[in-house]
Amino acid sequence: MAQNNERIFSMKFSKVYPLLVAKAERKGRTRAEVDEVTGWLTGYTPEQLEALLASDSDYRSFFENAPAPNPKAELITGVVCGVRVETIEDPLMRDIRRLDKLIDELAKGKPMEKILRK
């Protein structure tokens, strides 16, 4: 499992993020909404996300260098890829799955206020 985690951690952000956007867009949501939930979770601005997309940054550094991780991220619960988000022990993998969960909620049509735990 740790080896698989390392593979995920080393994936280029510029390869992963378009997949998250595509998932949301297939369900009628927008890239701006993906940017909003990503920013809510990490503190990145849309301009910072653009710079990361143009860089060689990997998923590990994306999360480790997040400018303002949201303390409300603890409120993100549920199952992603068959695993309960709140029970994932590795903090980096938990953050990755939290972002996956937010994108899932977006794709399922959940209102933004609920996704952002307002």
N, C-alpha and C positions, 0 to 999 in steps of 0.2 A: 504494500500500500504506500509506503513512504517513497518508493521509487516512482510510482504513478503520480504522487503529489509533486515530486520534483519536476516531472515532465510538464505538469500543468503550470507550476510556478514559473518555469522558464519559457512558456509560450509568449510570443511577442504580443504586446497589447494591441498593436496595429493589425494583428490577425484576428484577435478575439472580439474586439469591440464591434467591428462591422457585422459579426454574426449575431451579437446581442441586438443591434439595431434592426437587422433583417428579421429577426424573430418577432420583434415588436411591430414592425411595419407590415408583416404578413397578416397581423390581426388588426390593422387599421390604426395603429398608434404611430407616433412620429419620432424622428431622431431627437428633436428638441425635448420630448418627454423622457427619452432614454438619458439624454444629457442631464435633465433635471433630477432624475432619481439617482444617477451616478454621482452627481454633485452633492445631493443630499447625504448620501452615504459617506463620501470621501472628502468633500470640501473643494474638489476641483471645479474651476469655472469652465464654461464651454471653450474659452480660448486656451486654457491649459490642456483640456482634452485634445484639442486640435494639435497642439504642440507635441503631445505624447504620441498621437497617431503618426506624426511625421518623424518621430524618433525611433530609436532601436530598443526602447524600454520594454522590459518583460513584465509579466503579471505580478511577480514578486515585488519589483520596485514600484509598480503602480500603487499597490496597497501600502507598502512600507513607507513610501514618501508622500502619502496622502496628506494634504495640507491641514485638514480639519475633520478627522473621523467623527462621525455623528454619534454621540452617546446614546441616542435613541435606537441605534442599530440593535441593541439588546432586545428590542421589542419585536424583531423579525424572527418569526417562528414558522414551523411547517416543514414539509418534506420537499427536497430537491434531489433528483437522481436517486431516489429511494432511501435517502438519509435525512434524519431530522436535523435541521440546521442548528438548533440550539444545543445539540449534544456533540457536535464536532469538536474534538479536543484541540486540534492544531488551529491556532488563531488565524493564520493566513488562509488556510482552507476554509475556515468558518466565514471569513470576510468574502472570499470568492463565491461561496454558496449563498451568502446573503445577497450579493449583487444578482446572482442567478434568480433567487427567489423574487426580488423586486421586479426583474424583467418578466418573470412568469406572471406575476400579479398584473403588470401592465398589459401583457398580451391577453390575459383573461378578461380584460375590460374593467378591472377594478378602478374606482374613482381615485384620482391623484391624492386627495386628502387622506384616504385610507392607506394608500401605498406609503405616503410620507409620514404615517403615524401621527397625524395632527389631532 
